[in-house]
Amino acid sequence: IYSLNNNLRIVVSDNGKGIPINKIELLGKQTMVSKKGTGTAIFNISKRLSGIYNGQAKLEITSELNRGTSILISIPLDSKGVLHQNVEGVYS
C-alpha cells in the first residue's frame, strides 16, 4: 500500500502459475465462469469502486505465466491526501 500521484495504491501479488491474457480479459466481464469458480468477484469489485469513486478508481491485473499475478487497485485521494467516497446509491 502506497501513495502515488494523488492516488492510494494497493497491490496484491502472488508467485503462482499466472493467468493467461485471454482469461484476464474475461475477468472484467460478469459472465466469466470456470470449473474452479467465477470471475464475478473481480467484475463486482471493479464496478463498486467505479461507483464509489465516480469512475476515478482503477483495478488492473497483470500476470506472467509461471511467474505470478498482481492486482493493482488505485483509489483517488483529495488534495490533502484524504480518501473521499460517494457511497450514496452504490449498494441499491
Helices and strands as residue ranges (DSSP letters): E 2-4, E 7-13, H 21-27, E 33-34, E 37-38, H 40-52, E 58-64, E 68-76
